[in-house]
Amino acid sequence: MHAFRPSNTPDAMTAAAQIPVDALVSLAPQAIQRQAARMAQDVFTGIFRQAFEPETTDLGQTLQTVEGRCSNWCQAAEGEEAQALRLALLISGLDQWGLAYTQSFNLTAMPALSALIGALRSRQDARADARFQFYFSQIEAIEADAVDFKIELRRAIHMALWHAMALSEEDADAERMLQSLGNLMLALNDRMPTLGWRLLADTLAHIQSRLLDADTPLPALAHSNTQRLFESLRQALPAERYQAIMAHATQAILAWQQARRAAAEGAVK
């Protein structure tokens, strides 16, 4: 599924024709952008888990290893501009994961994450840091720039919180995740008035596909809380925006179901 498939609704098709060009794709192709988002997720997940493990052996050594891995990946790009952009993507992703989780899990700070980001930036001289800051600001300010990174990143963050909600054993934990996820989605819609709805549609399509996956059924609470999430978005968003989101998500779900049926029929043959 992909949020940028055009829908059959006139409004969505009009919006699809107006998608601006990603000005950063020449320095960071789509595959690199998605890789940056996945690396940010992997790195953050490892740091988050270790922070809550009482038997952690040497967090400092672990951070040093992760720092080296991240730095090597950034330096593997061809040219200083592409290297700076890779670092900006990676740190942007780590920042957004950290913000989402500190809000969702009521954390005051994540020292290990801050230490890693500081270490990555401290490796640079003044000129390299200026290039980094330029691309970091550009990613934030221009919606269409690094858009494949943004799709992959926000989907992963939203789905992680949705799974936390779906698998919560306590109603209070599920409620906290539900509120946090809804707030993050609405904030994304506000920050990206042109393309944010497409990122939300992508997430909602993935949530629906997970609920429809009969191979790994989820508890009833996950279904009811998901319905509450959809309803809260319907109430909070302008009607036209919500309808476009749902039309786009439905299109992706139909494509996903058709692909599954085709695969199943091919396996039978």
C-alpha positions, -999 to 999 in steps of 0.1 A, spaced: 0 0 0 12 35 -7 -4 68 3 3 84 -31 -19 62 -52 -46 85 -66 -81 79 -55 -112 79 -76 -127 109 -59 -125 142 -78 -111 160 -48 -83 135 -42 -75 133 -79 -72 171 -80 -49 171 -50 -28 144 -66 -21 165 -96 -8 193 -73 19 173 -55 50 195 -56 84 180 -67 107 167 -40 137 191 -43 160 167 -23 154 135 -43 186 141 -64 207 141 -33 187 114 -15 167 91 -38 135 75 -26 153 43 -15 178 63 6 150 83 22 131 51 32 164 36 44 170 67 66 135 63 81 140 26 88 175 33 104 160 59 126 134 35 138 159 7 144 183 29 163 156 45 184 139 11 192 172 -2 204 179 28 226 144 28 240 145 -9 249 179 -7 266 169 23 287 143 0 304 165 -31 308 179 -34 343 206 -58 331 221 -34 305 258 -41 304 274 -10 290 251 16 275 280 39 267 297 12 246 264 4 228 259 41 220 294 44 206 288 14 184 255 29 171 271 62 166 298 47 144 272 28 124 251 60 118 282 80 109 294 55 85 261 54 67 260 92 64 296 93 51 289 67 25 269 92 5 287 108 -25 296 144 -17 294 167 13 258 179 5 244 143 3 263 134 35 248 164 53 213 155 41 216 119 53 225 131 87 196 156 87 172 128 77 185 105 104 185 131 132 151 144 121 138 108 124 153 102 158 139 136 170 104 126 159 106 92 175 118 107 207 91 134 208 63 108 201 75 84 228 82 110 255 46 123 250 30 89 248 48 72 277 49 103 299 87 105 299 105 137 309 136 130 287 156 103 270 192 110 279 207 82 258 189 95 227 201 131 234 236 118 239 236 100 205 223 130 186 249 152 203 277 128 195 267 126 158 266 164 155 299 169 174 317 149 147 313 177 123 332 209 118 315 243 115 309 241 77 295 206 79 272 216 107 259 246 88 251 222 58 234 199 82 213 227 98 203 239 63 189 205 53 174 198 87 154 231 84 144 224 48 130 190 56 108 206 83 98 237 63 89 223 29 63 195 29 72 178 -4 110 177 3 120 142 16 84 131 13 92 94 10 112 97 42 82 114 59 58 88 47 79 59 59 88 76 92 53 87 102 38 54 93 62 36 115 57 59 144 19 58 141 18 20 137 41 15 167 18 35 189 -13 18 174 2 -16 182 10 -4 217 -27 6 221 -39 -26 205 -19 -49 228 -24 -29 260 -38 -51 288 -50 -21 309 -77 2 297 -58 32 310 -27 23 289 -48 18 258 -66 52 264 -33 70 268 -20 55 235 -52 63 218 -51 100 229 -14 103 220 -19 88 185 -49 109 178 -30 141 189 0 132 167 -21 126 137 -40 159 141 -7 178 147 7 162 115 -23 174 95 -18 209 109 20 209 101 15 196 66 -17 212 52 -11 201 17 3 166 20 -4 156 56 -37 140 48 -19 116 25 4 105 53 -27 100 75 -44 80 48 -14 57 45 -14 50 82 -51 44 83 -49 20 54 -21 0 72 -42 -1 104 -72 -14 85 -51 -41 67 -38 -52 101 -73 -55 115 -84 -75 84 -54 -99 86 -71 -131 97 -37 -148 102 -29 -127 133 -62 -117 149 -63 -89 175 -84 -86 207 -118 -70 205 -104 -40 224 -81 -32 196 -110 -31 172 -132 -9 194 -103 15 202 -95 18 165 -131 27 158 -128 54 185 -97 67 168 -114 69 134 -144 86 150 -123 112 168 -105 120 135 -138 124 118 -150 149 144 -117 168 146 -109 172 109 -128 192 83 -154 169 65 -138 173 31 -103 164 45 -116 134 63 -135 121 33 -104 125 11 -83 106 37 -108 77 39 -112 75 1 -75 73 -3 -72 47 25 -100 26 10 -83 26 -24 -52 13 -8 -71 -14 11 -89 -26 -20 -55 -29 -39 -41 -48 -9 -70 -72 -9 -68 -78 -46 -31 -85 -43 -37 -110 -16 -64 -128 -36 -41 -129 -66 -13 -144 -45 -36 -170 -30 -49 -180 -64 -14 -182 -78 -3 -205 -48 -33 -228 -55 -23 -232 -92 
